[in-house]
Amino acid sequence: MSDLTPLGRAALLVFAAALLAVPWVASSYVLSVSIICVYLAFVGQAWNLMLGFAGLLSIGHALFVGLGAYTSGYLFTKYGLPPVIGVVAAVAVAMVMGAVVGYLGFRFAISGVYFALLTIAFSEFVRILLDHAKFLGGTEGLFLPVTQESRRGVDLVNLRGSTEMYYYVILSLAAGAFLACRALLNSRIGYYWRAIRDNPEAAEAVGVDIFRFRMYAVLLSSGMAGIAGVFYAFYYNNLFPEQVLSIERSIEITLAPIVGGVGTLFGPIFGAFILTPMGELITEAVELFKETGIIAKNVKTDGVKLMFWGLAVALIVLLKPTGLWPWVCRGLRLVRPPGEQRG
């Protein structure tokens, strides 16, 4: 990458090597946490494509993840269709929903926080529908069949295998998303997205079809989130509407890019590797405090975690509004100054 300094290239190679080596050197617990980190980096990249590239705020992105998860899970459970086939239907369903949300929002000139509220409304609407969809398990949940034998080995067709296999699958998806977003950002569509994000009136004045390119952003983002849903379904093997499509899941998706740096390619990855370990430490601390009686046993751990995450995001917005990754890049001189970057 021409915009990286020699130190930046070295840091990228070390980081890539460390990610590849995780299953070989880490404990099972660290490996599980690493899977969550990389998963949030992947889905955060999908969310970042909408807000960071095209300026479209979504706070209901769990909608697309949930639709992808339920579509592939249902096809596998009821019809035996493997996820390599189910992912096509999952992406299609997520993109159709994205098209509906985008069309309604853009045709009626809904933008900013109102577009964000529209995404929340659709997410909650679908969650309520799934609560009452008995053929999908309703509130009792949809459980994907899994055996002890399928937990060993590698079966990429049915997405069944060891924890190490799941790690490399999500790592491949995250790496692919990173490279795809980099290519998009440096393409004509990427320039159009940034023009629309920065000044939609000026972009429209010079002939950019704002509706069409915003729809591209929504469709690509929702499709990527649908793929994340397939991984979620086959990694956890159980789906509950309140769990998969809750507002907490949508907030969790947005936090990594915000902390790392909205609009940057590496920001969602950097943010995910900060927030996920932080969340695990908070969870362990809350459970310890419950056992020792420092806090009440009926306190919800997820609520405490979200509170601390919210505090961290508030501090970052106040102190480093562009996110931590651009600040780290400048401090460590990992990228060249804009005037020195080669094409």
HELIX and SHEET records of a PDB file:
HELIX    1   1 PRO A    6  VAL A   25  1                                  20    
HELIX    2   2 SER A   28  ASN A   48  1                                  21    
HELIX    3   3 LEU A   49  PHE A   53  3                                   5    
HELIX    4   4 ALA A   54  ALA A   54  1                                   1    
HELIX    5   5 ALA A   62  TYR A   79  1                                  18    
HELIX    6   6 PRO A   83  ARG A  107  1                                  25    
HELIX    7   7 VAL A  113  ASP A  131  1                                  19    
HELIX    8   8 LYS A  134  LEU A  136  5                                   3    
HELIX    9   9 GLY A  138  GLU A  140  5                                   3    
HELIX   10  10 GLU A  149  ARG A  151  5                                   3    
HELIX   11  11 THR A  163  LEU A  185  1                                  23    
HELIX   12  12 ARG A  188  ASP A  198  1                                  11    
HELIX   13  13 PRO A  200  ALA A  205  1                                   6    
HELIX   14  14 ILE A  210  TYR A  236  1                                  27    
HELIX   15  15 PRO A  241  VAL A  244  1                                   4    
HELIX   16  16 ILE A  247  GLY A  260  1                                  14    
HELIX   17  17 GLY A  267  THR A  292  1                                  26    
HELIX   18  18 THR A  301  LEU A  319  1                                  19    
HELIX   19  19 LEU A  324  LEU A  332  1                                   9    
HELIX   20  20 PRO A  338  GLU A  340  5                                   3    
SHEET    1   A 2 LEU A 142  PHE A 143  0                                        
SHEET    2   A 2 ASN A 238  LEU A 239 -1                                        
SHEET    1   B 2 VAL A 154  ASP A 155  0                                        
SHEET    2   B 2 ARG A 160  GLY A 161 -1                                        
END                                                                             
